[in-house]
């Protein structure tokens, strides 16, 4: 491992491989009728993946008027 890479941070591929392995282990236990291991380790890996995600900023909505019913081709509601 290079000196420029932080040892505490793992890459997404490594974490995803571990998750797939844990899913396989849980599936095998379930098929054999054994006690299924707790999901706490999977939860920790998912939390680690979330920390790696870059924050997504919402795109601002354009300030525009809603289209009128006439432009949408809908009749105005009747007063009956």
C-alpha positions in Angstrom: 0.0 0.0 0.0 1.4 3.4 -0.9 2.1 6.0 1.8 -0.3 8.5 0.2 -3.3 6.2 0.9 -5.0 6.4 4.3 -4.9 2.9 5.9 -8.2 3.4 7.7 -10.1 4.1 4.4 -10.9 1.1 2.2 -12.1 1.3 -1.3 -15.7 0.7 -2.5 -14.8 -2.6 -4.3 -13.3 -4.1 -1.2 -16.3 -3.3 0.9 -18.7 -4.6 -1.7 -16.8 -7.8 -2.0 -17.0 -8.3 1.8 -20.8 -7.6 1.7 -21.3 -10.2 -1.1 -19.3 -12.7 1.0 -21.4 -12.1 4.1 -24.6 -12.4 2.0 -23.3 -15.8 0.7 -22.5 -16.9 4.2 -26.0 -15.9 5.6 -27.6 -17.7 2.6 -25.7 -20.9 3.2 -26.6 -20.8 6.9 -30.2 -20.3 6.0 -30.3 -23.2 3.5 -28.8 -25.5 6.0 -31.2 -24.5 8.7 -28.6 -23.1 11.0 -28.7 -20.0 13.1 -28.2 -17.0 10.8 -25.3 -14.7 11.8 -26.3 -11.2 13.0 -26.4 -8.4 10.4 -24.3 -6.1 12.5 -21.2 -6.6 10.4 -23.2 -6.0 7.2 -24.6 -2.8 8.8 -21.1 -1.6 9.6 -20.0 -2.2 6.0 -23.0 -0.4 4.6 -22.3 2.5 6.9 -18.7 2.5 5.6 -20.0 2.6 2.0 -22.3 5.6 2.8 -19.3 7.5 4.2 -17.5 7.0 0.9 -20.3 8.5 -1.1 -19.9 12.0 -2.2 -22.7 14.3 -1.0 -25.4 14.8 -3.6 -26.5 18.4 -3.8 -30.1 18.9 -4.9 -30.5 20.8 -8.1 -32.4 24.0 -7.7 -35.8 24.1 -9.4 -36.4 26.7 -12.0 -38.7 29.5 -10.9 -41.4 29.2 -13.5 -45.1 29.5 -13.4 -47.3 26.4 -13.6 -48.8 25.9 -17.0 -52.4 27.0 -17.3 -55.2 24.5 -17.9 -55.8 26.0 -21.4 -52.2 25.3 -22.4 -52.5 21.7 -21.1 -55.6 21.2 -23.1 -57.8 20.5 -20.1 -61.2 22.2 -19.6 -61.8 24.4 -16.6 -63.8 22.7 -13.8 -67.5 23.3 -14.1 -69.3 25.0 -11.2 -72.1 22.4 -10.9 
